[in-house]
Structures are given as structure tokens and as C-alpha cells.
Amino acid sequence: MNHSDDSNQYHKIILETLEKVGLIGIAMATVWAVSYDVAIIIDHGRVTLADLLLMFIYLEVLAMISHYFASGQLPIRFPLYIAIVALARYLILDIKSMDDWRIAATAFAILILAFAVLVIRYGHVKYPYNEFSRSRTRRKGDRIPKRASYVGKKDIEQNS
């Protein structure tokens, strides 16, 4: 290894550590927000649809963080789900004070996000990829590990 490789490895370790510390901070803040909102719900003695949607957003944030720690990957679908629920919550809470154009724009934004999720899901099913296809450091002669989720060219041709 030369000095450049050592430096790159050092920077990678620092960035991964900062990323994990940031995600732990987000998880802790989310748990704090959940406990705060649950305390408000208990104090009021009732649960509204807005409360449930907010709890669902918190749950999605925690699921996204959990998925990242389990797999090392952060699928774009999770933030899209969070955005859809956040827009739905906004629509539900403020519908009485919204004009028709704002309601239509919000509903259209939800529709676009839902369509984006479908396109992404279709892409993952129709054009699967493995770990090496995402790697920039693949070298000639590297073996591609067999995985249950990997679909080869032969499999795609047979299913077409």
C-alpha cells in the first residue's frame, strides 16, 4: 500500500464513523420526539389521525436507520415513503384552510412520489444488480458471489 491508499482508507473510516454517529443522533432525536408526542397524546387523552400519521413518519425514519445499519444501504424508497405520509398529513391537517389549487398540487405531489416508488420498484425487479455492479473497484478476475437475490442474464432471458 502506498501513502495515497492509506489516506483514502483513513478518510473512508472517518466518513463512515461520522455517518454512523449522525444516524445514531437522528435515531435518538426521533425516539425523543416519539416520547414527547406520546406524552402529549396521554395528556390530552385522545389520539387523532394526525397523531397516528406523525407516529408513522417516526416509524419510517427508525426503519430507514435500522435498514441502513443492517445492510449498509439506504434505499431511496424510504425517504419517498416519508414524504408521501408527510404530505398526506399536511393535507389532512390543513385541508379546511387550503384553496382548491393547493389541495390539487399537494395531491398531485403525492401521486408523483407514489409513481416514483413504483418506477424504482419496477427497476429493481426488472434490472436487478449485485454488490459488484455498484462497486467502483471491481477488477478483472473478481468472482461474483452467488446470492439469492442475484438474477443473471440467463435467468432474465428465460423469464422474458
N, C-alpha and C positions, 0 to 999 in steps of 0.2 A: 504494500500500500504506500502511496506517496502522500505528501502533505495535503494535497487537494482532496483526496478521498477521506482522510481523517477529518478535515474541516467540514466536508459535506456531511459525514456521519454525525459529527458533533452538532451541526445546525439542525439536522433531522431530529436528533434526540431532544434538543431544546424545543423545537416547534411541536413535536408530539406531546411533550410534557406540558407545555403551555395550553395546548388544545384540550388535554385531559383535565387540567386544572380549571379551565374555562367551563367545560361541560359539567364538572362537579359543582362549580359555582352556580350554573344555571339550574341544575337539579336541586340544589339546596334552596335557591330562591323560589323555585316552583313549589317545593314542599312547604316553604314558609307561606306562600300565597294561598295554597290549598288550606292550610291550617287556619289562616286568617279568615278566609271566606267561609269555612265550616263553622268557625266561631260566630260569625255574623248570622249564618243560617240558624244556628242553635238559638242565638239571642232573639231573633225575630220569630222563631217558632214555626217557620214555613219555608218550603223550597219552591222556587219559581223555575220556569223553563229557562230563563236567563242564567240562573244559578247552575242548572244542570249542564247547559252548553259551555259555561265557563269551566266547570269541572272536567268536561270532555276535552277542552283545549289543554288544560293542565295535564290530563292523562296522556294526550298525544305527545306533548313535549317530553314527558317522562319516558314514554315508549320509544321516542326517537333517540333519546340519550341512551336508553338501555340497548337498543338495537346497535348503536354505534359501538358501545363497549363490548358487545357480544361478537360483532362481525368486523369491526374496524371500518365499516362503510356507513355512509349516511345517504340513504335513498332520497331523491328529490320528492318522492310522493308524500313523505311525512309533512314537510312544510306546506305542501299543497292542501293536504287534509286540514291542517291547522287553519290555513287561510279560508277554506270553504266554511268551516264551522264559525270562524270569527266573523265572516261576512253575514252568515245566517243569523248569528247572534245580534249583530248590528241591525239587520233588517227587522228582526223580531222586536228589539227594544225601542227602535226609533220610527217604526212604520207610521205611527199616528202623526208625527211631525214632519214626515218626508213628503215631498211633492212626487207626482207620478214619474217624472223623468229620473229622479234619484232612485226610486224603487226599481224602475226598469233597468237602470245602469247597474245597480247592485245585483239584481237577479241575473243580468247578462254576465257580470263578472264571475258569479258563482258557476254559471253554465260554462264559461270559458275554462275555468280552473278544473271543473269536472271532466271536460273534454281533454284537457291536458293530461289528467291522470289516466284516462282511457288510452290515449296515444302512447304514453310511457309504458303502461302495462302491455299493450299490444307489441310494442317494440321489444320488450324483454322476452315475450313469449315467441315472437316470430324470429327475432335475431338475438338469440342468447349469446352470451360471452362467458369466457372463463377468466381466471385470475391473470394468466399470461397476456391476454389481449389488452388488459388495462395497464400492464407493466411497460415502462419505457426502457427497461434494462434487459429485455429478453435477448438472448444471444443464440447464435446458430448452435444447434445440438442440444438446447434445453429440452428436457422432457416435459410434456404437458401432463399434469397429474389427472388421473381419472376421477371424476366427480359425478355424483348422481344428477346434478343439475346441468352438466355439460351435454350439449347436443352437438354432435359432429355434422359435417357436411353430408355424409352418407345418410344420417338419420333424418335430416331436413328433406333430402331428395325422396326418401321413402315415404315421408308423410305428406308430400305435396301432391 
